[in-house]
Amino acid sequence: MSRTQHTAKNSLWGIASRMVSIFAPFIIRTIIIKELGANYLGLSGLYVSILQVLNMAELGISSAIIFSLYRPLAEKDKVTVCALMALYRKLYRYIGLGILVLGLCVTPFLSFFIKSDVPNDINIYVLFFLYLANASVSYLLYAYKSSLLTADQRSDVVSKIFMAVMILQYILQIVVLMVFRNYYVYYILTPFCTCLYNICLARTVDRIYPEYKASGALPIHVVVDFKQRVKGVLIGKICMVSRNAISSILLSAMMGLVTVAIYSNYFLIITSLSSFTTVFTTAMSASVGNSMVTETEEKNYRDFQKFTFIYAWITGVISICLLCLYQPFMNLWVGKEFMFPFHVVIAFVIYFFILTSGDIKSVYMNAKGLWWENRYRTILESVFNLVFSYVFIKHIGVLGAVVGPLLSLFVFNFGMSTTIMYKYCFPNFQLFDFFRQYSLYMIVTVVIGLLTYSLIQNLSFTATFSWMQLVIAGVFCVIMPNGLYLLVFKYNRLYPEAKLFITQLLIKNK
């Protein structure tokens, strides 16, 4: 299969998998709010954030391993692939034990992270042990085997297994919530299904790649190079954790679990949509990695511009939909008592657009293995994110939980990381071209967003949306921005290439 065919197939199954992982949690969260209470979601959001911090023990080793697998898989170097898998298995088992130990060390201090609103029937320590078990079990089993599929452009297989197990998990959890109304029974299904996913994944990998077994050892110079990359990925991992988890922990400690629950509801939409858009980048990551090894800089740069153009169009339309539909959806889903003011929504929309603006760059930086070169940028983003989040939450409340990460994201992730990428990936091309082009994308998105929002507000039913009216407004929010984008960019030099790529993607996916 060609790189385009792999991207098409991976994208299709990635989208299907994301659809399951996006819509099912909305159903479950709704049931939990109605049957148990919002403070259960707040406690869940806090524990997930704490475990994200503990998962820094993973060090991003998977990214370094996948990068290391690109060339030996392309060259059919069985010895190196087997040795890398052996190293990966060993490291992941150490990590699983490390997460358990760190989790046990954190347990006595859980009460310091919770200001108020703990459910009466919940022991915060027992529930945390269940979350901790789920966080560590994959590392102790067969999670390392998924890297072989991802590096070999077969992430569609991972998506199929994940989707099947998640459907089973969500069905069982919904039944348990409706019948038993017990959060312990509900959550204990999660580590059980995590084990099931790992077992199914391991058997599938063994069937597809019987020649690749975890065995052997790598040469010293390869291990040294790998350690250097892991150090860089670790710093990047810290940055990602600080961006995603710190706000929830600070909100819980400073404002209580109910505020965390509302924040996590809003943030769930952001993460769901960003995970949906990253299906495209995940599907193309192995293809880009292969291209960076085998193609010229000029070819890769043309592809980078084309992918950036397509992705900015997609994320721009989604951002406009968020601006217009965020509050009506939240009102219908959880009610006015669990909603933030509209100015917080605007901050979330801007955050989403800036966050996704770095996705294509990240694909190329990961394909080039630039984690160590990116270390100072990620350190600065982490430090300023923590400082900004604390200061802004203290002075402006929940809005600060969005504004803090947004500012650090814009300055260091959008600005500084682009400079680093051009230096190492495209040294013969002008950095100014990217900022000029993306500034155009931003301006066009803002103008089209304001036009679309104004028209939506003038519709007679905007004050009291029903689900059907929300769907109609959603269709309008998709059609109008795409039509305006087409008018603006039809004569852009990248449009014909992007159109041809998408056409080939659709044809080869049939």
N, C-alpha and C positions, 0 to 999 in steps of 0.2 A: 504494500500500500504506500501511496505517496504521502508527503507531510500534510498536504491539504486534506486528503482522505482521512488520515488519522485525526486531524483537528476536527473535521466534520463529525466523525463517529464519536469522539470523546465529548464534543459539545452536546450532541443529541442526548446521550445518556447522562451527561452531567446536568443538563437542564431538567431531565426527568427526575433525577435524584434530588436536585435542589427543590423542585416543586413539592416533593414529599416532605422534605425537611423544613420548608417554609410554611406550608399551610397547616400541617398537622400540629405544630406547636401552638398556633393561634387557637385551634380548637381546644387543646389541652389547657392553655392558659385561661381561656374563657371559663372552662369548667371549674378550674381551681378557684378563680375569683368568685364565681357564683356559689360553689358548693363549700369552699373552705375559707377563702378570704385573701385579700391582696398581700397581707403580711407574709404568707407562705411564698409568694413569688419574690418578695423582697429578700427573704432568707435564702432562697435559691440563687438569686442574682449575686448576693454577697459571697456565697460559697463558691460559685463558679468563678468569680473574680479572684478570690484567694487562691484557688487551685490553678488559675492561669499564671499567677505569680510563682507558685511552686513548680509549674511545668517549665519554668525556665531551665530546670535541670536537664530538660531535653536538649538544650543548647542549639536547637536548630540542626542537630546532626543529620536529620533526614534530608535537608536541603543540600548539605555538603556531600552526602552519600549519593544522592540522585545526580548531582553535578559530576561526581567522580565516575558514575556508571555510564554517562553518555558515550564517551569514546570507546571503552572496552566492549560495550554492547554493539556499537556500530562496526567494530572490527572483529566481532565474534571471539573476543579474548576470554575464553572460559575460565582460565586460571585466575585472572584478575577479578572477574565478576564473583566467583565463588569466595575469594579471599575478602572482598569487600562485604559480602553478605555475612560472612563469619564475624567480621569486625562489628558490623551493624548489630547483629544479634547480641554479642557480648555487651556492647555499650548500652543497648536498650534495657537489658536485664539489670545492669547497674543503675540505670536511671529509674526503673520501676521501684527498686528498693530505696533509692534516694528520695523519691517522692513520698513513699510511706514514712520514712524516718522524719523528713521535714514536716510532713503533715502532723505526725504525733507531737513534734516539738511546738507546732503552732497551736494545737488544740487547747492547752490551758489558757491561752490568751484570747479565745474567741469572743468572750464577753466584752472586751475592750473595743471590738469593731461594731458592736450592736448598741445603738443608743436606746431604742425602744421597740415596741410592737411585736415582741416574740410571741408566737402562738402558744396558747396555754397547754396544748396536748403534745408539744414538741420538746424533746430534749436536744438542745443544740449540739451536744457532743456526739450523741448516737447518730444523729442525722449526718453530721460532718464525716463520721467514719464511713458511712455509705458512699458519700460523694468521693471521699479519698480512695476507697476501694475501686470505684469506677475509673478514677483518674490514673491509677497505677496498673490495672490489670492488663491493658493492651500492651504495655511495655514488657510485662513479664511473659506474655504469650507470643504471638506471631506478627505483631504490627510491622516489624522490620521487612516482612516479605512484600508489602505493598510498594516499596520503592522500586522493585524490579519491574512491576507493571507500569508504574508512572514513567520511569526512565525509558522504557521501551515503547512509549506512546500508546499504552493500552490502559489508560485511566478509565476507559469505558467499562472495563471489567470490574474495577473497584466500585464504580458508581452503581453497577447492577447489583452487586452483593450488598452494598450499603443500603440501597433502596429497598431491597427485599426484607432485610432484617429490620430496618426502621419502620416499615409498614406493619410488620408483626408487633414490634415494640409499642407503637402508638395505639394500635387496636387494643392490645392488652391493657395498656395504661388507661385508656378511655373507659373501658369496661370496669376496671378496678375503681376508678374515681367515682363512677356512677353508682356502683354497687356497694362498695365498702366505705367510701368517703374517708379514706385513711391515707395520709401522705407517705407514711413509711412503706406500706404495701405498694403504693404507686411507684415510689422511687426505686425500690429494690429490684424491679424489673430491668432497670437501666444497666447495672453491671452484669446481670444475667445475659442480656442481649449483646452487650459488648463482647462477652466471651464467645457467644454464638457467632458473631461477625468475624472474630479472629480465626475461629476454627474453619469456617467456610472459606475465608480468604486464603488460609494456609493450604487447604486441600486443592483449591483452584490453581494457585501458583505452582504447586507440585505437579499438577496435571499438565499445565501449559509449558512449564520450563523444567522438565525432569532432569535436564543436563546441568542445571545450576543448583548446587547444594552448598550450604554454608560450611566451607572447609578451606584450610590453607592459611597462609600468612602473607601480608603485603611486604614489599621491599621497604627498607628504612626510609629512603628518600620520599616514597609515596606517603608513608605514615606522617613524616614531618610536614609535608605539604598539606595533608589532610588536617592535622592539628592547627595549622595556621588558619585554614579556612573556618574551622569550627570556632576559633576565638572570635573571628569577625562575625559569624552568624550569631554567636552568643550575645554580642553587643546589640545586634539587630533585634534579637528576641526580647531583650530587656526593653528596648524602645517600643516594640509592638505591645508588650504586656502593659507598660506604663500608659500607653495610649488607650487601651481597651478596658483595663481593670481598675486603675487608680481612682477614676471618677466614682465608680460604684462603691468602693471601699470608703472613700472620703464622705460621700453622701450618707452612707449608713452610719458612720461615726458621728457626723455633724447634724444630720437632719432626720434619721430614722428609717425603718424598713419600708414603710408605706411609700415614702418618697423614692426609695430605691426601686420599688415595684413599678411605680409610674414611669420612672426614668427607663427602666429595663424594658417596659412595653414599647416606648418610643424607640429605644435603641434596637429592639428586636427587629423593627421594620427596616432600620438602616442596615443592620448586619445581614438580614435576609436578602435585601436587594443587592447589597454589595457582594454577598456570596453568590447570588444569581449571576451578576455581571462577571465575576471572576471565574465562572464556568468556562468562559471564552479564553481567558488567560491561562487557566489551568490546562485546558485542552491543548493549547498551542505551545505550552512551556517546553515540552520535550522536543517538539518540532523546531522551535527556535534554538534550543540547545544543540540540536543536530546541525542546523543551518549555520550557527556561529562557528562550528568546527569545520564545516565543509565548504561554505560559500565565501564570497569576497565581501569586503567591508561595504562596497557600493550597493551590492544586492541586499545585504542586511539592513542598510540604512533606508533604502526604498521601502522595504517591508515594514520597518519601524514607523516611518511616516504614515504609511497606509493604515497600519493597525491603530495608531494613535488617532487618526482621523475618524475611523469607524467607531472606536471606543468612546471618543468625545461626543460623537453624535448620539450613541446609545445612552450614555450616562447623562447627557444633557436632557434628553426626552424624559428619562426616569426622574431627574431632579425636578423638572417642571410638573410632572404628575404628583410628586411628593408635595410641592408647594400648594397645589390646588386641592389635593384629596386627603392630605395627612389628617387634618382636624375632623372633617366629616367622617372619615373611617374610624378614628378613635372614638368619636361620639357614638357611632352605631355599635362599635365593638364593646367598649367598656363603660361608656357613659361619661357625662360631664364631670362627675366627681373624681375621675381618674384622668383628667386632661391638664396639660400645661397651657399657659397663654401662647398666643400666636407668635410673639417675638421669639420664643424658645423654638418653635417649629421652624422659623426662618433660619435660625442658627443650625438646626439639624440638617436642613436642606443644603446649606452652604458647606457644612462639614462633609456631607455625602459626596458632593461634587469634587471638593478638594481631595478627599480620600481616594476616590476612584481615579483621579487624574494621574496618580502615581502607579497605577497597576501595570500598564504596559512597560513603563521604565523598569519596574521591579522584575518583570519577566526577562528583560535583556540583561539586567545587572546580575540576576541569579544565573542566567545561562553563561555569563562570563566569569562567574565566581568572585564577584567584587565585594564580598562581605568584609574582608579585612580593610580594604581601601575605603570602605564606607563607615568605619568605626567611629571616627570623630563626629561625623554628622549624627549618627544614632545616639551617641552619648549626649550631645547637646540637646537633641530633641527630647530625650528622656528627662533630663534635668529641668529644662524649661517647661515641659508638660506638667511635671509634678508641682513646680513652683506656681505656674499659672493657674492650675486647677485649684490648688489650695487657696490662693489669694482671691480668685474670682468667686469660688463657692462661698467663702467667708463673707464677701462684700455684696454679691448680687444673687446669692442662692443657687438654685438649680441651673440657671442660665450659665453660670460659671463652669459647670460640669461639661458644657459643650464648647464654650468660648475658649477655655484653657487649652484643651487638645487641638482645637481648630487653629489657633494662632501658631502653636509650635509645629503643627502639621504643615501649614502654609509656608512658613519661613524655612524650615529645615528639610521637610520631605519633598515639597514641591520645588523649592528653589535650589537648595544646596545639593540634593541628590541628583538633580538633572545635570548639574555641572560635573559631578563625579562620573556619571554615566557617559557623557560626551567625551571626557578625557580618556577613558579606557576603552569604550566600545566604538566610538566614532571620532577619533582624533583629527581626521581630515575634513570634518564638516563643522559648520558654524553653530555654536550654541545659541546665538541670538535668533536663529531661524525658528528654533523650538518655542522660545518665549513669545516671539511675534505671532506665530501660528496659534499657540494655545490661548494667547490674549484675545485673538479673534474669536476662538471658540467660546470663551467666557462671555465676551460682550454679546455675541449673538444669542447665547443661552439666556442671559439676563433679560434682553429685550423681548425675546419670544416668550419667556416665562411671565413677564409682566403683562404682555398682551393676552396670553391665555388665561391668566388668573383674573384679569379684568373682565373678560367675557364670561368666565365661569361665575363670577360674582353677580353678573347682571342677569343670569338665568333665574327664573321665577322660583325655582324650588331650592335654591342654595341655603335658605334658612333652616329648612327641615328636610334634610336628605333622608330618603329611604334607601334600602339596599339596591333596588332597581334603578333609582335615580343616580346612585353612586356609580353603578356600572355604566349608565349612559354618559355621565360626566367623564368617567374614565376613558371610554371610547373616544370622546371628543378631545380629551387631553393627549391622547396618542396620535390621533389623525392630524389635528391642527399643527402641533409643533413639527411633526415630520414633514408636513406640506411646506411649512415655512423654512425649515432647514433645507429642503430640496430647492426652493427658490433661491436661497442665499448661496448654496454651495454647488449648484448644478454646473457652474463653469469653473469651479475650483480644479486645479491641476490634479488633485488626488482623487477626485470623484470617479473618473472612469476606471482607475485601478481598483478602487474600493468596490465599485459596482461589479466589475469582472470577478474579483475575488469572492464576493458573496454569491454570485451566480454559480461559480464553479463549486463552491462549498455546498450549495443546495443540490446541484446536479449530482455531485459525487456521493452525496449522502442518501440518494434514492436507492 
